[in-house]
Amino acid sequence: MVKRAMTASVAEDDAAPGGVAAVDRALSLLAAFQPGDRALSLAELASRTRLYKSTALRLLASLEHARWVIRQPDGAYALGPEVARLHRLFSASFSLESAVRPVLQALVDRTQESAAFHVRRGEERICLYRVDSPQLLRDHVQAGDVLPLDRGAGGRILKAFSGARGKLYEQIRRDALVVLDGDRVPGLMGISAPVFDGTGLIGALTLTLPSVREKPGFANIVRQAAQALTDQLGGTFPVG
């Protein structure tokens, strides 16, 4: 009789509907690797996935055969060359714009306000992508415009998640969000949240609008959009 674990494995907790259990377990071993991990022992992999060591060892044998992992001389496992090959294919086919623009358009459709994606360049920020509000009264920033890093919601987000000190930035990091009225332009409100990929912070997702048009739900809409984009890009969104 097969002995069942007292605690469900990570794969069982997040099983694919209609999927194959063995594939879910194998993928959970690959997902166990986190930033900073060069190699993991069998015990570490079993602990992180909540699999029996014997089960993890059999799955690792298949992953090693397919070059998803490599077993080092000390017995620890590292990610293999197949991961690097697929990463190269993904990078060659992936466009940040194709991921960001639909999110900006969805924000505009939902709020009727302007949405933009800002990235840091030294001590300034650039509006990389922008979708304008259909309303006549709006700000007129365009894609490619250079903006200050120390004013405006998008700039504050980029500074906060680049390690800036101070109560404001500490609060932004706790909330994973900032709502500022008149910080860059009087009468203009900015609502911004960070966006991450697998390497860390890549930009700020920002909604801008005349202060008189603020609605209570806008902040949550922006944060949810930033979190969904982060998930799509393979990043980890802060718990705000």
Wavefront OBJ file of the C-alpha trace (Angstrom):
o trace
v 0.000 0.000 0.000
v 1.297 3.470 -0.909
v 2.104 5.570 2.123
v 0.532 9.025 1.926
v 2.214 12.116 3.337
v 0.639 13.748 6.367
v 1.039 17.151 4.685
v 0.066 17.803 1.075
v 2.920 18.635 -1.268
v 3.239 22.004 -2.956
v 2.172 20.346 -6.211
v -1.007 18.992 -4.610
v -1.839 22.426 -3.196
v -1.590 23.968 -6.682
v -2.434 21.073 -8.992
v -3.407 21.820 -12.583
v -7.093 20.999 -13.186
v -7.150 17.973 -15.454
v -3.345 17.799 -15.403
v -0.843 15.067 -14.638
v 0.230 14.769 -11.013
v 3.764 13.611 -11.826
v 4.299 16.624 -14.087
v 2.997 18.961 -11.370
v 5.471 17.436 -8.904
v 8.387 17.707 -11.331
v 7.576 21.345 -12.066
v 7.363 22.078 -8.348
v 10.998 20.941 -8.055
v 12.045 23.450 -10.720
v 9.963 26.166 -9.062
v 11.734 25.468 -5.757
v 14.793 27.339 -7.034
v 14.719 30.961 -5.895
v 16.889 34.036 -6.617
v 20.301 33.498 -5.049
v 20.166 29.689 -5.190
v 23.118 28.243 -7.057
v 22.384 24.642 -6.102
v 20.065 22.803 -3.723
v 20.523 19.497 -1.956
v 17.994 16.696 -2.202
v 16.937 17.442 1.370
v 16.366 21.131 0.555
v 14.351 20.318 -2.552
v 12.235 17.775 -0.691
v 11.620 20.265 2.115
v 10.632 23.114 -0.202
v 8.266 20.957 -2.254
v 7.033 18.808 0.663
v 7.794 15.671 -1.351
v 9.271 12.457 0.009
v 12.992 12.309 -0.742
v 12.458 9.056 -2.642
v 9.806 10.708 -4.844
v 11.932 13.810 -5.407
v 14.932 11.637 -6.333
v 13.003 9.766 -9.025
v 11.651 12.994 -10.494
v 15.101 14.587 -10.418
v 16.487 11.623 -12.374
v 14.026 12.385 -15.184
v 14.738 16.122 -15.012
v 18.477 15.437 -15.140
v 18.057 13.161 -18.153
v 16.213 15.954 -19.985
v 18.871 18.503 -18.884
v 16.456 20.578 -16.791
v 18.778 20.067 -13.819
v 22.363 18.938 -13.418
v 23.723 16.982 -10.478
v 26.959 18.394 -9.132
v 29.862 16.354 -7.714
v 28.735 17.061 -4.151
v 25.282 15.648 -4.920
v 23.459 19.007 -5.005
v 21.271 19.973 -7.949
v 21.508 23.109 -10.089
v 19.342 24.313 -12.961
v 20.484 22.807 -16.238
v 21.194 24.048 -19.774
v 17.644 23.360 -20.990
v 16.418 26.181 -18.744
v 18.947 28.548 -20.320
v 17.946 27.440 -23.830
v 14.268 28.175 -23.229
v 15.162 31.484 -21.599
v 17.006 32.521 -24.753
v 14.004 31.573 -26.878
v 11.645 33.438 -24.569
v 13.833 36.559 -24.514
v 14.068 36.586 -28.301
v 10.303 36.381 -28.722
v 9.177 38.504 -25.789
v 8.321 42.175 -26.100
v 7.801 44.245 -22.961
v 5.565 46.547 -24.951
v 3.257 43.684 -25.916
v 2.804 42.893 -22.223
v 2.452 46.456 -20.921
v 0.254 48.120 -23.535
v -2.808 45.878 -23.038
v -2.612 46.551 -19.287
v -2.492 50.306 -19.886
v -5.406 50.113 -22.308
v -7.442 48.070 -19.830
v -6.776 50.670 -17.124
v -7.934 53.477 -19.407
v -11.023 51.535 -20.481
v -11.940 50.871 -16.866
v -11.194 54.297 -15.365
v -11.394 56.672 -18.364
v -8.130 58.209 -17.122
v -4.598 58.242 -18.575
v -2.234 55.352 -17.864
v 1.532 55.192 -18.287
v 4.528 52.968 -17.619
v 7.662 54.694 -16.284
v 11.213 53.355 -16.039
v 14.199 54.787 -14.220
v 17.188 56.132 -16.138
v 19.802 57.404 -13.703
v 18.313 60.206 -11.647
v 15.364 60.736 -13.993
v 12.486 58.652 -15.276
v 11.151 58.112 -18.759
v 7.561 57.617 -19.789
v 8.132 54.457 -21.804
v 4.517 53.727 -22.787
v 1.360 55.794 -22.498
v -2.359 55.524 -23.299
v -4.313 58.777 -23.066
v -7.626 59.332 -21.368
v -10.488 59.905 -23.827
v -11.511 62.952 -21.772
v -10.462 66.432 -22.902
v -9.188 67.510 -19.475
v -6.024 65.503 -18.845
v -2.274 65.851 -18.566
v -0.309 65.805 -21.801
v 2.766 63.714 -21.074
v 3.829 61.599 -24.059
v 5.842 58.410 -24.457
v 9.518 59.348 -24.444
v 9.131 62.365 -22.155
v 11.697 62.668 -19.383
v 10.247 63.418 -15.935
v 11.732 64.064 -12.490
v 12.432 61.120 -10.237
v 11.760 63.003 -7.009
v 8.287 64.302 -7.937
v 5.182 62.523 -9.140
v 3.739 59.156 -8.191
v 5.707 57.132 -10.755
v 9.001 58.677 -9.695
v 8.265 58.080 -6.017
v 7.574 54.403 -6.704
v 10.828 53.994 -8.623
v 12.789 55.668 -5.825
v 11.048 53.723 -3.065
v 11.780 50.333 -4.582
v 15.344 51.339 -5.389
v 16.043 51.780 -1.668
v 15.322 55.486 -1.042
v 15.102 56.377 2.646
v 12.479 58.354 4.509
v 9.003 57.891 5.944
v 7.263 58.433 2.611
v 9.320 55.763 0.858
v 8.970 53.332 3.753
v 5.190 53.744 3.554
v 5.240 53.236 -0.206
v 7.169 49.983 0.220
v 4.678 48.792 2.827
v 1.662 49.637 0.662
v 3.176 48.735 -2.733
v 1.280 51.819 -3.857
v 1.321 55.592 -3.695
v -1.448 58.151 -4.226
v -0.248 61.753 -4.533
v -2.170 64.925 -5.250
v -0.259 67.849 -6.745
v 3.180 66.326 -6.148
v 4.384 67.219 -9.658
v 1.648 69.470 -11.068
v -0.966 71.304 -8.959
v -4.419 69.817 -9.504
v -3.022 66.588 -10.981
v -3.276 63.308 -9.084
v -1.027 60.318 -9.626
v -1.654 56.751 -8.497
v 1.239 54.371 -9.031
v 2.362 50.834 -8.167
v 5.590 48.920 -8.852
v 6.071 46.273 -11.532
v 8.652 43.488 -11.227
v 10.035 40.761 -13.442
v 12.230 37.835 -12.439
v 15.222 40.125 -11.901
v 13.514 42.764 -9.741
v 11.899 46.175 -10.216
v 11.472 47.172 -13.862
v 9.019 50.067 -13.769
v 6.023 51.872 -12.348
v 2.452 51.565 -13.546
v 0.762 54.947 -13.134
v -2.706 56.405 -13.501
v -2.921 60.209 -13.811
v -6.053 62.317 -13.568
v -7.339 65.729 -12.506
v -7.741 65.674 -8.736
v -11.447 66.487 -9.004
v -12.078 63.173 -10.807
v -10.606 60.915 -8.122
v -12.672 57.837 -7.285
v -12.129 55.625 -4.210
v -11.605 52.423 -6.175
v -8.840 53.705 -8.458
v -5.986 52.844 -6.063
v -6.949 49.185 -5.843
v -7.453 48.989 -9.602
v -3.899 50.248 -10.212
v -2.333 47.931 -7.642
v -4.221 44.908 -8.992
v -3.106 45.751 -12.529
v 0.535 46.093 -11.409
v 0.335 42.770 -9.587
v -1.178 41.007 -12.603
v 1.525 42.452 -14.887
v 4.205 41.397 -12.402
v 2.816 37.853 -12.404
v 2.822 37.832 -16.202
v 6.480 38.930 -16.262
v 7.546 36.284 -13.752
v 8.170 38.684 -10.867
v 7.119 38.715 -7.227
v 4.798 41.485 -6.118
v 5.154 42.821 -2.562
v 2.397 41.947 -0.131
v 0.933 45.484 0.184
l 1 2 3 4 5 6 7 8 9 10 11 12 13 14 15 16 17 18 19 20 21 22 23 24 25 26 27 28 29 30 31 32 33 34 35 36 37 38 39 40 41 42 43 44 45 46 47 48 49 50 51 52 53 54 55 56 57 58 59 60 61 62 63 64 65 66 67 68 69 70 71 72 73 74 75 76 77 78 79 80 81 82 83 84 85 86 87 88 89 90 91 92 93 94 95 96 97 98 99 100 101 102 103 104 105 106 107 108 109 110 111 112 113 114 115 116 117 118 119 120 121 122 123 124 125 126 127 128 129 130 131 132 133 134 135 136 137 138 139 140 141 142 143 144 145 146 147 148 149 150 151 152 153 154 155 156 157 158 159 160 161 162 163 164 165 166 167 168 169 170 171 172 173 174 175 176 177 178 179 180 181 182 183 184 185 186 187 188 189 190 191 192 193 194 195 196 197 198 199 200 201 202 203 204 205 206 207 208 209 210 211 212 213 214 215 216 217 218 219 220 221 222 223 224 225 226 227 228 229 230 231 232 233 234 235 236 237 238 239 240
